[in-house]
C-alpha cells in the first residue's frame, strides 16, 4: 500500500489553522490537521474531493455561509 504524501496548500498561512491533504492515492483522499500529524485523518473518495473543490472554485462555498445547513 502507498503511504500518503501530505502537503499544505500554498494559501495556508503560518497561523496554525491548516489542513493537509494527500492526493497521491488513486481512489481516496485523506485530510488531516497539520498541527496533529499523528492524529486521525478524514478520508473521502476522490470523486467527493473533486466535487468539493469544484464547489469551492465556483464561489458557492465562502465564509460563514458555507457553514450553514
N, C-alpha and C positions, 0 to 999 in steps of 0.2 A: 504494500500500500504506500502511496506517495504521501509524504508529510506536507502539511500546508506551508506555503511560502507567504508569510504575513507581510503586509505593508500598510502604511498610513497614507491617507490622501495628502496631496500637496496643499490642499486647502486647510489642513489641520494646523492649528496654532499650537504653541507650547503651553497652553492654558490647562492641559491635563484632561480635557474633555474630548478624547479622541477614540475613534473606533478603528480597529484594524480589520482588514479583510484579506482573505486568501482566494485568489481566482485561478490557481493552478490545478484545481481538481475538476474533472470533467462534468460531473453531474450535480455536485454540491458546492455551496459557497458558505464557508464558516466565517463568522464575525465574532470579535471579542473586544473587550475593554482594554485599551492599551496600557492602563495603569495596573492591570491584573493579568499579565500574560499566562500565568499558570492556572487562572480561574476558568470557569466554564465558557464555552463558546456556543453561540446560537448558530444553527446550521439551517440554511434554506436551500431549496432547489435552484439550479442555475436559471431556470425559467422564471421563478419568483423574483430572483435578484434582478434579472433583466427587466421585468415588468416594473419593479420598484424604481430602478434607475430611469426608466422611460418616464414615469410619473414625475420624478424629481426634475428631469430635464424639461418637461412640459411646463413647469412652473405651477402645477396644481398643488404641490405639497410645499408650502412655505410657511415659516414662522409658526405662531400659535394655532393657526387654522389647521395645520397638519395633525395636531394632537386631538382635535375634536372628533367625536364619533359621527 
